[in-house]
Amino acid sequence: MTGARRAESDTATAGAAERPSAGPQRTPARLVALAASAGGIRAIGVVLSALPSDLPAPVLIVQHLAPHHPSHLAAVMARHTPMEVRQARDGEPLRNGVVYIAPPDRHLLVNSDGSVGLAHTELVHFLRPSADRLFESAAAACGPGLVAVVLTGTGEDGAAGIRAVKKMGGAVIVQDESSAEFTGMPHAAISTGVSDRILHLPDIGPAIAELIRLPVP
């Protein structure tokens, strides 16, 4: 199957490709939340290319984009991974081995029942979607089963969020500044002192795959 077919259309009708639920939705035991800004499209592609198709966790991605233009990021990222990649839709259940991309001008959240939340609430660091909002909601829903990743970008988005991740027992990976195209977000995250691993970009995907397969603490 080609990447273009794996990717969900950004203009698809909500719910068109969802499968019927076999029972009450539950938050996945493991979850990956990843955030990037400037330089992030390349960096996210490198990370996704190192993840296996049978990754036992959903992957949620915030990439700062222009708020008032359609996004084709799901189709772009589908070229880098055998996993299904789709633009996230409000209320859909999270499934292992699926990559969910934040749509423009919406915060991407994890609801307590393990479903996707999209919110047009206030800007955070002048941004929507915000890494902090994703990390904080994912930490509240998934606790120690969460792996949060901060990649290249300007500004400080994500730094407050990873504090919430650590408070709830999750793991934090940050791209090192030497391999980041833009160092603002990695520097702010590293400065918090809560990072578990600070890694070169090519090492981040394998580290995620390793951590996700460990028993939840």
C-alpha positions in Angstrom: 0.0 0.0 0.0 1.4 3.4 -0.9 1.9 6.2 1.6 -0.7 8.2 -0.1 -3.3 5.5 0.5 -2.2 5.0 4.1 -2.7 8.6 4.9 -6.2 9.8 5.8 -7.4 12.6 3.6 -7.3 15.9 5.5 -10.8 16.7 4.2 -12.3 13.2 4.9 -15.7 13.1 6.5 -15.4 12.5 10.3 -15.9 8.9 11.2 -15.8 7.6 7.6 -12.9 5.2 8.2 -13.5 4.4 11.9 -14.2 0.8 12.9 -17.1 -0.1 15.2 -16.1 -0.3 18.8 -16.2 -3.8 20.4 -16.7 -2.4 23.9 -15.9 0.6 26.1 -13.0 2.6 25.0 -9.9 2.5 27.3 -6.8 4.6 27.3 -3.9 2.6 25.7 -1.4 1.3 28.2 1.4 2.9 26.2 1.3 6.2 24.3 3.9 8.3 22.3 3.4 12.1 22.2 5.8 14.0 19.9 6.2 17.7 19.3 8.2 19.9 16.9 8.2 23.3 15.4 10.6 24.8 12.9 12.6 22.1 11.2 10.1 19.5 12.5 8.8 18.0 9.2 12.2 16.5 8.4 12.9 15.5 12.1 9.5 13.8 12.5 10.1 11.9 9.3 13.4 10.6 10.6 11.8 9.5 13.9 8.8 7.7 12.2 11.1 5.9 9.8 12.7 4.1 12.7 9.5 2.9 14.3 8.1 -0.6 13.6 4.7 -1.1 12.0 3.6 -3.1 15.0 4.5 -0.5 17.6 2.3 -1.3 20.6 1.2 2.3 21.1 -0.6 5.2 19.3 1.7 8.1 18.2 0.3 11.6 18.6 2.1 14.5 16.8 2.0 18.2 17.2 3.8 20.1 14.5 3.4 23.9 14.5 1.8 24.9 11.2 0.1 27.9 9.6 -3.3 28.0 11.3 -5.5 28.9 8.3 -4.3 26.6 5.6 -5.2 22.9 4.9 -2.5 20.5 6.1 -1.1 17.7 4.0 1.3 16.6 6.8 -0.4 13.2 7.2 0.3 12.4 3.5 3.9 13.6 3.8 4.6 11.6 7.0 3.0 8.4 5.5 5.9 8.3 3.1 8.2 7.6 6.0 6.5 4.8 7.9 4.5 1.6 7.3 2.1 2.7 10.0 -1.2 4.2 9.2 -1.0 8.0 9.4 -4.1 10.2 9.7 -5.1 13.7 10.7 -6.7 13.4 14.1 -10.5 13.7 14.4 -12.3 14.7 17.5 -13.7 11.8 19.5 -12.0 9.0 17.6 -10.5 6.1 19.6 -6.7 5.8 19.8 -5.4 2.6 18.3 -1.9 1.1 18.6 0.3 1.4 15.5 -1.6 4.5 14.2 0.0 8.0 13.9 -2.4 10.9 14.7 -1.4 14.4 13.4 -2.8 17.5 15.0 -4.9 19.5 12.5 -4.2 23.2 12.0 -5.5 25.6 14.6 -6.7 22.9 17.1 -5.0 21.7 20.2 -4.5 17.9 20.1 -5.5 16.3 23.4 -5.9 12.8 24.9 -9.3 12.4 26.6 -9.6 10.4 29.8 -11.5 7.6 27.9 -8.6 7.1 25.5 -10.1 9.1 22.6 -8.8 12.0 20.7 -9.8 15.5 21.8 -9.5 18.6 19.5 -10.0 22.0 21.1 -10.1 25.6 19.8 -9.3 27.0 23.2 -6.8 29.8 24.0 -3.4 29.9 22.4 -0.5 28.6 24.4 2.8 30.5 23.8 0.9 32.1 20.9 0.4 28.6 19.4 -2.4 26.2 18.6 -1.8 23.3 18.6 0.5 23.4 21.6 3.0 20.7 22.7 2.3 21.6 26.3 -1.5 20.9 26.0 -0.8 17.5 24.3 1.8 16.5 26.9 -0.3 17.6 29.9 -3.4 15.8 28.7 -1.5 12.6 27.6 0.2 12.5 31.0 -3.1 12.8 32.9 -4.6 10.0 30.7 -1.7 7.6 30.4 0.6 8.4 33.4 3.7 6.2 33.4 2.9 4.6 30.1 3.6 7.8 28.2 6.8 8.6 26.2 7.0 12.3 25.4 9.4 13.6 22.7 10.6 17.2 22.1 12.2 17.8 18.7 13.6 20.8 16.9 11.8 24.1 17.1 11.9 27.7 18.2 10.4 29.0 21.4 9.7 27.1 24.7 6.6 25.0 23.8 6.8 21.6 25.5 8.9 22.6 28.5 6.0 22.9 30.9 4.4 19.8 29.4 7.3 17.5 30.0 7.3 18.6 33.7 3.7 17.2 33.8 4.9 14.0 32.1 7.6 13.4 34.7 5.2 14.2 37.6 2.9 11.5 36.3 5.8 9.0 35.9 6.2 9.1 32.1 9.5 9.2 30.1 10.9 12.2 28.3 13.2 12.2 25.3 14.7 15.4 23.9 16.6 15.9 20.7 20.1 17.2 21.4 20.9 20.7 20.3 23.7 19.6 18.1 21.4 17.7 15.8 18.4 20.1 16.0 17.9 22.5 13.1 16.4 25.0 15.6 17.4 24.7 19.2 14.8 26.8 21.1 12.4 23.9 22.1 15.2 21.4 22.8 17.1 23.9 24.9 14.0 24.9 26.9 13.2 21.2 27.5 16.7 20.3 28.5 16.9 23.2 30.9 14.0 21.8 32.9 16.3 19.0 34.1 13.6 16.3 33.7 14.7 14.7 30.5 15.5 11.0 30.7 17.4 10.9 27.4 18.9 13.6 25.3 19.7 12.0 21.9 20.9 12.7 18.4 18.0 12.7 16.0 18.7 9.2 14.4 18.7 7.6 17.8 15.3 8.9 18.9 13.1 6.4 17.0 15.0 3.3 18.3 14.8 4.7 21.8 11.0 5.1 21.5 10.6 1.6 20.2 12.7 0.3 23.1 10.9 2.2 25.9 7.4 1.4 24.5 8.1 -2.4 24.8 9.2 -2.2 28.4 6.6 -3.0 31.1 4.7 0.0 32.4 6.3 1.1 35.7 
